[in-house]
Amino acid sequence: MRFEILRDPVWNNIRVDELTLTLVDTEVFQRLRYVRQLGWTYLVYPGATHSRFEHALGTHHLSRRTLALLCEAEDSTSIGEVDQAIVRSAALLHDVGHYPFSHALEEIGALHHEDVARPLITEGSVAEILSSQLGKDAPVRVFDLIRGRSESPLQGLISGSLDLDKIEYLKRDAFMCGVPYGEIDVDRLTNSLVLVDDPETGRRALGVQEKALSALESLLFAKYQMYRNVYWHHAVRSATAMYKRLVEDAVRGDVVDVQSLARHTDEGLMHKLESDGPTPLLLALKERKLYKRAAEWPAAELDGEKFEWIATDRKRVAAAENSLAKDFGLGPGELLLDYPVKTQMLGLDIPVLRRSGKVERLTGEGWIGTINLPSLSEELYKSARWLRVFTAKRTKLDPRRVLDALEQLS
């Protein structure tokens, strides 16, 4: 089998085989060169211009490396060549359905990127390549791994508590942003992955050895620090809120079709919006005249689920933004609400091979006598997530008055 070596700033040498090179050369995968991994983050961290393309190659690299380790394990069952190729292909293709500027458009109600990926993987050129090389059922097997519903014992490598996607993006994002927050003990984690019999289902599944729990902690802290300092940085969230409102307005004005969004690249979508419907909001975003914080509250100070609609119900949010803008003497679109979609800082649900040889499942309830990772995760999450009001002009709003208005709109 012929291999090529690609040079990468994070993993150094990435080894790719002929099947991978053929998939990389498809139009579906090449589009990822022009979709930034971190959306508008480059407006705050200038180095964050890396794309989904190199992230996908990095995830493929980790899958190859981890599969080799699993195959070498003395107590591992044999993992067939086709099964390995299916997993590597899923790792490579897991992001092909991503919208321009990362996850932002999913927050306005667009179809989830994994659902967008279905026809891109199970039909067309990608499906033809997979079918001819790995069998007629290969496209569906690859997509099932990406969607997290495969029966394969290797499902956890693509979607799970310790999936390789998460490890890769945290390392790469920290490196490209130039921050010291993405330190993960990758070698310890990948060397500690094992195939075990799941105590709940009795089926073979991906698990981790107990000795890797400290490495799990490194993953938790890295993710928390990246969310607090990069992904949910106030200026990044301001740019994201502006972008979401910009695209929403364009969809409502029939400038762009929501079904076509996933076919665009970052700059392709911006060019479309600029040529067909330029607005002051678009110009402000292009010139980095970001909206300023007028009021903000950490999630820990807010009353439970009362304001979750701001993260999930975009129609209500647009109406609330216009209502608040009018109340405070601002024009339509000059006041924006932002509350990041709720995410698990570390969703744990994985079989653990204890030192005694017994397999137990580590879930959100944790274990007595060990650091309570799930509880700690929830506390860290609450301190990183903020509800914010951004305004086009620098102004100071009365926090109590804003909250009262939001409660009335709930």
Secondary structure in CASP SS format (residue, H / E / C, confidence):
PFRMAT SS
TARGET T0000
AUTHOR 0000-0000-0000
METHOD secondary structure of the structure
MODEL  1
M C 1.00
R C 1.00
F E 1.00
E E 1.00
I E 1.00
L E 1.00
R E 1.00
D E 1.00
P C 1.00
V C 1.00
W C 1.00
N E 1.00
N E 1.00
I E 1.00
R E 1.00
V E 1.00
D E 1.00
E H 1.00
L H 1.00
T H 1.00
L H 1.00
T H 1.00
L H 1.00
V H 1.00
D C 1.00
T C 1.00
E H 1.00
V H 1.00
F H 1.00
Q H 1.00
R H 1.00
L H 1.00
R H 1.00
Y H 1.00
V C 1.00
R E 1.00
Q C 1.00
L C 1.00
G H 1.00
W H 1.00
T H 1.00
Y H 1.00
L H 1.00
V C 1.00
Y C 1.00
P C 1.00
G C 1.00
A C 1.00
T C 1.00
H C 1.00
S E 1.00
R H 1.00
F H 1.00
E H 1.00
H H 1.00
A H 1.00
L H 1.00
G H 1.00
T H 1.00
H H 1.00
H H 1.00
L H 1.00
S H 1.00
R H 1.00
R H 1.00
T H 1.00
L H 1.00
A H 1.00
L H 1.00
L H 1.00
C H 1.00
E H 1.00
A C 1.00
E C 1.00
D C 1.00
S C 1.00
T C 1.00
S C 1.00
I C 1.00
G C 1.00
E H 1.00
V H 1.00
D H 1.00
Q H 1.00
A H 1.00
I H 1.00
V H 1.00
R H 1.00
S H 1.00
A H 1.00
A H 1.00
L H 1.00
L H 1.00
H C 1.00
D C 1.00
V C 1.00
G C 1.00
H C 1.00
Y C 1.00
P C 1.00
F C 1.00
S C 1.00
H C 1.00
A H 1.00
L H 1.00
E H 1.00
E H 1.00
I H 1.00
G C 1.00
A C 1.00
L C 1.00
H C 1.00
H H 1.00
E H 1.00
D H 1.00
V H 1.00
A H 1.00
R H 1.00
P H 1.00
L H 1.00
I H 1.00
T H 1.00
E C 1.00
G H 1.00
S H 1.00
V H 1.00
A H 1.00
E H 1.00
I H 1.00
L H 1.00
S H 1.00
S H 1.00
Q H 1.00
L H 1.00
G C 1.00
K C 1.00
D C 1.00
A H 1.00
P H 1.00
V H 1.00
R H 1.00
V H 1.00
F H 1.00
D H 1.00
L H 1.00
I H 1.00
R H 1.00
G C 1.00
R C 1.00
S C 1.00
E C 1.00
S C 1.00
P C 1.00
L C 1.00
Q H 1.00
G H 1.00
L H 1.00
I H 1.00
S C 1.00
G C 1.00
S C 1.00
L C 1.00
D C 1.00
L H 1.00
D H 1.00
K H 1.00
I H 1.00
E H 1.00
Y H 1.00
L H 1.00
K H 1.00
R H 1.00
D H 1.00
A H 1.00
F H 1.00
M H 1.00
C H 1.00
G C 1.00
V C 1.00
P C 1.00
Y C 1.00
G C 1.00
E C 1.00
I C 1.00
D C 1.00
V H 1.00
D H 1.00
R H 1.00
L H 1.00
T H 1.00
N H 1.00
S H 1.00
L E 1.00
V E 1.00
L E 1.00
V E 1.00
D E 1.00
D C 1.00
P C 1.00
E C 1.00
T C 1.00
G C 1.00
R C 1.00
R E 1.00
A E 1.00
L E 1.00
G E 1.00
V E 1.00
Q E 1.00
E H 1.00
K H 1.00
A H 1.00
L H 1.00
S H 1.00
A H 1.00
L H 1.00
E H 1.00
S H 1.00
L H 1.00
L H 1.00
F H 1.00
A H 1.00
K H 1.00
Y H 1.00
Q H 1.00
M H 1.00
Y H 1.00
R H 1.00
N H 1.00
V H 1.00
Y H 1.00
W C 1.00
H C 1.00
H H 1.00
A H 1.00
V H 1.00
R H 1.00
S H 1.00
A H 1.00
T H 1.00
A H 1.00
M H 1.00
Y H 1.00
K H 1.00
R H 1.00
L H 1.00
V H 1.00
E H 1.00
D H 1.00
A H 1.00
V H 1.00
R H 1.00
G C 1.00
D C 1.00
V C 1.00
V C 1.00
D C 1.00
V H 1.00
Q H 1.00
S H 1.00
L H 1.00
A H 1.00
R H 1.00
H C 1.00
T C 1.00
D H 1.00
E H 1.00
G H 1.00
L H 1.00
M H 1.00
H H 1.00
K H 1.00
L H 1.00
E H 1.00
S H 1.00
D H 1.00
G C 1.00
P C 1.00
T C 1.00
P H 1.00
L H 1.00
L H 1.00
L H 1.00
A H 1.00
L H 1.00
K H 1.00
E C 1.00
R C 1.00
K C 1.00
L C 1.00
Y C 1.00
K E 1.00
R E 1.00
A E 1.00
A E 1.00
E E 1.00
W E 1.00
P E 1.00
A H 1.00
A H 1.00
E H 1.00
L C 1.00
D C 1.00
G C 1.00
E C 1.00
K C 1.00
F C 1.00
E C 1.00
W H 1.00
I H 1.00
A H 1.00
T H 1.00
D C 1.00
R H 1.00
K H 1.00
R H 1.00
V H 1.00
A H 1.00
A H 1.00
A H 1.00
E H 1.00
N H 1.00
S H 1.00
L H 1.00
A H 1.00
K H 1.00
D H 1.00
F C 1.00
G C 1.00
L C 1.00
G C 1.00
P C 1.00
G C 1.00
E C 1.00
L E 1.00
L E 1.00
L E 1.00
D E 1.00
Y C 1.00
P C 1.00
V C 1.00
K C 1.00
T C 1.00
Q C 1.00
M C 1.00
L C 1.00
G C 1.00
L C 1.00
D C 1.00
I E 1.00
P E 1.00
V E 1.00
L E 1.00
R C 1.00
R C 1.00
S C 1.00
G C 1.00
K C 1.00
V E 1.00
E E 1.00
R E 1.00
L E 1.00
T C 1.00
G C 1.00
E C 1.00
G C 1.00
W C 1.00
I C 1.00
G C 1.00
T C 1.00
I C 1.00
N C 1.00
L H 1.00
P H 1.00
S H 1.00
L H 1.00
S H 1.00
E H 1.00
E H 1.00
L H 1.00
Y H 1.00
K H 1.00
S H 1.00
A H 1.00
R C 1.00
W E 1.00
L E 1.00
R E 1.00
V E 1.00
F E 1.00
T E 1.00
A C 1.00
K C 1.00
R C 1.00
T C 1.00
K C 1.00
L C 1.00
D C 1.00
P H 1.00
R H 1.00
R H 1.00
V H 1.00
L H 1.00
D H 1.00
A H 1.00
L H 1.00
E H 1.00
Q H 1.00
L H 1.00
S C 1.00
END
